[in-house]
Amino acid sequence: MVGAHWSRLDDQKQLKASNESKDRLLASVSHEIRTPLTAIVGLSEEIVSSRTSLGDEELDELNGIIAVQSRELAELVEDLLVASRAEFGNLSIKPGRVDLREEVDSVVRGITESHPTSKVTAVVGSDVYAWADPLRCRQIIRNLLTNAIRYGGDRIAIMVQASQGGLARILVADDGLGVKPAEAELIFERYYRSQQSPTQPGSVGIGLSVSRQLAEMMGGTLRYVGSSDESRFELSLPLSTTDDPQGILIASKSPTSA
């Protein structure tokens, strides 16, 4: 009877913690979705109601803001969908031979066009081929780069290289302060938010969690390495070889999946 009593108390505590976590998630998601939606709806209505009085430059500026907000909303929804599919074991990985330098260049071009910023982004490294899912690689790179743009320093560097142990590696570094050492692993937990900038919208805290799980599903790793003058994320994936395996990997549900 005593054991059953304590078991019920533990179940109640877990249920309460789960409900509180869901409440925080709903609040965060609602806030982050509402921000770009408000801009998209408001600016679209402004274009419709004032079209005859707006000049070409004003229209271009408003359409540009709508495009940026739409892209951020689409990226958030994509991360949430991936997290949901992975949790229920319905996320598939389709590995193939991927040119990481080409994928990095593609993501940088897209983000430069859709996320105007004064920060300087430099890409170095030659062609390195990994055995991975190109779509998920781009998702990870996009999350790491947008994270650096939001919270990092003024200079961002991306390096593509082959390393020892049969690994292909992408390093995303910036000259910002980074996160506290105690948070180096917490930032990869689902819905955890490390820092809030007064000039940046709050993040739902899912991009890094999703990125790490995708990396692990492709046989790789994603970790944070910080120092006093640099913040750096390291993505490692299997190098592509002539005897690469074939097939599709399906995510399995686990307590730590994101």
C-alpha positions in Angstrom: 0.0 0.0 0.0 2.8 2.4 0.9 4.6 1.6 -2.4 1.4 2.2 -4.3 0.9 5.5 -2.6 4.3 6.8 -3.5 3.9 5.5 -7.0 0.7 7.5 -7.4 2.5 10.6 -6.1 5.3 10.2 -8.6 2.7 9.7 -11.4 0.9 12.9 -10.3 4.2 14.8 -10.3 5.1 13.6 -13.7 1.7 14.5 -15.1 1.9 17.9 -13.6 5.4 18.5 -15.0 4.2 17.3 -18.4 1.2 19.6 -18.4 3.3 22.5 -17.3 5.8 21.7 -20.2 2.9 21.6 -22.7 1.6 24.9 -21.4 5.0 26.6 -21.8 5.3 25.1 -25.3 1.9 26.3 -26.4 2.6 29.8 -25.0 6.0 29.9 -26.8 4.7 28.6 -30.1 1.6 30.9 -30.0 3.8 33.9 -29.4 6.4 33.0 -32.0 3.8 32.2 -34.7 1.7 35.3 -33.9 4.6 37.7 -34.4 5.3 36.9 -38.1 1.6 36.3 -38.8 0.8 39.8 -37.4 3.4 41.3 -39.7 2.3 39.3 -42.7 -1.4 40.1 -42.3 -0.9 43.7 -41.4 1.5 44.5 -44.2 -0.7 42.6 -46.7 -3.7 44.6 -45.7 -1.7 47.8 -46.0 -0.7 46.9 -49.6 -4.3 46.1 -50.5 -5.8 49.3 -49.0 -3.0 51.7 -50.1 -1.9 50.2 -53.3 -2.6 53.2 -55.4 -0.7 55.6 -53.0 2.4 53.4 -52.5 5.4 53.8 -54.7 7.4 51.0 -56.2 10.2 51.3 -53.5 7.6 51.2 -50.7 5.9 48.1 -52.2 9.2 46.4 -52.6 10.1 47.1 -49.0 6.8 45.8 -47.7 6.9 42.7 -49.9 10.4 42.1 -48.7 9.4 42.2 -45.0 6.5 39.8 -45.8 8.9 37.4 -47.5 11.2 37.4 -44.5 8.4 36.8 -42.0 6.9 34.1 -44.2 10.3 32.3 -44.4 10.7 32.4 -40.6 7.2 31.1 -40.1 7.8 28.2 -42.6 11.1 27.3 -40.8 9.4 27.2 -37.4 6.6 25.0 -38.7 9.1 22.7 -40.4 11.0 22.2 -37.2 7.8 21.5 -35.3 6.6 18.9 -37.9 10.0 17.2 -37.7 9.9 17.1 -33.9 6.4 15.6 -34.0 7.2 13.0 -36.6 10.3 11.9 -34.7 8.4 11.6 -31.5 5.9 9.2 -33.0 8.5 7.3 -35.0 7.3 8.6 -38.4 10.4 10.5 -39.5 12.4 9.0 -42.4 16.0 9.7 -43.4 16.9 9.1 -47.0 20.7 9.0 -47.1 22.8 9.7 -50.2 26.1 11.2 -51.3 26.0 14.9 -50.3 28.4 17.6 -51.2 28.5 19.6 -47.9 30.2 22.6 -49.4 27.5 22.9 -52.0 24.8 22.5 -49.3 26.4 25.2 -47.1 26.7 27.6 -50.1 23.0 27.0 -51.0 21.8 27.7 -47.4 24.0 30.8 -47.1 22.6 32.2 -50.3 19.0 31.5 -49.2 19.4 33.0 -45.8 21.3 36.1 -47.1 18.3 36.7 -49.4 15.6 36.0 -46.8 17.2 37.2 -43.6 18.8 40.6 -44.3 21.6 41.2 -41.8 24.7 43.4 -41.4 26.7 40.5 -40.1 29.5 39.1 -42.2 29.4 35.4 -43.1 32.5 33.7 -44.6 32.6 30.1 -45.9 35.8 28.2 -46.3 36.7 24.6 -47.2 36.7 22.5 -50.3 34.2 19.9 -51.5 33.6 17.3 -48.8 31.2 14.5 -49.4 29.1 13.0 -46.6 26.7 10.0 -46.5 23.5 11.8 -45.3 20.1 13.1 -46.2 20.6 16.4 -48.2 17.2 17.8 -47.0 18.0 17.2 -43.4 21.6 18.5 -43.8 20.2 21.8 -45.1 17.8 22.0 -42.2 20.6 21.6 -39.7 22.8 24.1 -41.4 20.0 26.6 -41.6 19.2 26.2 -37.9 22.9 26.7 -37.0 23.3 29.8 -39.2 20.1 31.5 -38.2 21.0 30.8 -34.6 24.3 32.6 -35.1 22.6 35.5 -36.9 20.1 35.9 -34.0 22.3 35.5 -31.0 26.0 35.5 -32.2 28.6 38.1 -32.9 29.1 40.3 -35.9 31.3 37.9 -37.8 30.2 34.3 -38.7 32.5 31.7 -40.2 31.5 28.3 -41.7 34.1 25.7 -42.4 33.7 22.5 -44.3 36.4 19.8 -43.8 37.2 16.1 -43.7 38.5 15.0 -40.3 40.1 11.9 -38.8 37.9 8.9 -38.1 36.0 8.9 -41.5 34.0 12.0 -40.7 32.9 15.0 -42.7 32.6 18.1 -40.5 30.8 21.5 -40.7 31.9 24.1 -38.2 29.7 27.2 -37.6 31.4 29.8 -35.4 30.9 33.4 -34.5 32.7 36.0 -32.4 29.9 36.3 -29.8 29.9 35.5 -26.1 28.1 32.2 -26.6 26.3 30.3 -23.9 27.3 29.6 -20.3 29.3 26.4 -19.8 26.4 25.0 -17.7 24.1 25.4 -20.7 26.3 23.7 -23.3 24.1 20.6 -23.2 20.8 22.2 -22.1 20.5 24.2 -25.3 20.0 20.9 -27.1 17.0 19.9 -24.9 13.6 20.3 -26.4 12.0 23.7 -25.9 14.9 25.0 -23.9 15.8 28.7 -24.5 19.3 29.8 -23.5 19.2 33.5 -23.9 16.7 36.2 -24.8 17.8 39.3 -26.7 15.7 42.5 -26.2 16.1 43.2 -29.9 15.2 39.7 -31.1 12.0 37.7 -30.9 12.0 34.8 -28.5 12.7 31.4 -29.8 10.5 28.3 -29.2 13.7 26.5 -28.4 13.4 23.5 -30.8 15.9 24.1 -33.7 19.0 22.9 -31.9 17.2 19.9 -30.5 15.8 18.9 -33.9 19.2 19.4 -35.5 21.0 17.2 -33.0 18.5 14.4 -33.4 18.7 14.6 -37.2 22.5 14.4 -37.0 22.3 11.3 -34.8 19.8 9.7 -37.1 22.3 10.1 -40.0 25.1 8.5 -37.9 26.6 11.8 -36.9 26.9 14.2 -33.9 26.2 17.8 -33.2 27.9 19.5 -30.3 28.6 23.0 -28.9 32.1 24.1 -28.2 32.5 27.6 -26.7 35.4 29.7 -25.5 35.9 33.2 -24.1 36.1 34.7 -27.6 34.1 32.3 -29.8 30.9 30.4 -30.0 31.1 27.2 -32.2 28.8 24.4 -33.2 30.4 21.3 -34.8 28.3 19.0 -37.0 30.0 15.6 -37.8 28.6 13.2 -40.4 30.0 10.0 -42.0 32.2 10.5 -45.0 30.8 9.2 -48.2 32.7 6.2 -49.6 32.3 3.9 -52.6 30.6 1.2 -50.5 28.0 3.5 -48.9 25.0 1.5 -47.6 21.6 2.0 -49.2 18.2 2.3 -47.6 15.9 4.6 -45.6 16.2 5.1 -41.9 13.0 5.6 -39.8 13.1 7.4 -36.5 12.1 5.5 -33.4 10.3 7.1 -30.5 12.3 7.7 -27.4 12.0 9.9 -24.3 14.7 12.2 -25.5 13.6 12.5 -29.1 12.8 15.9 -30.4 
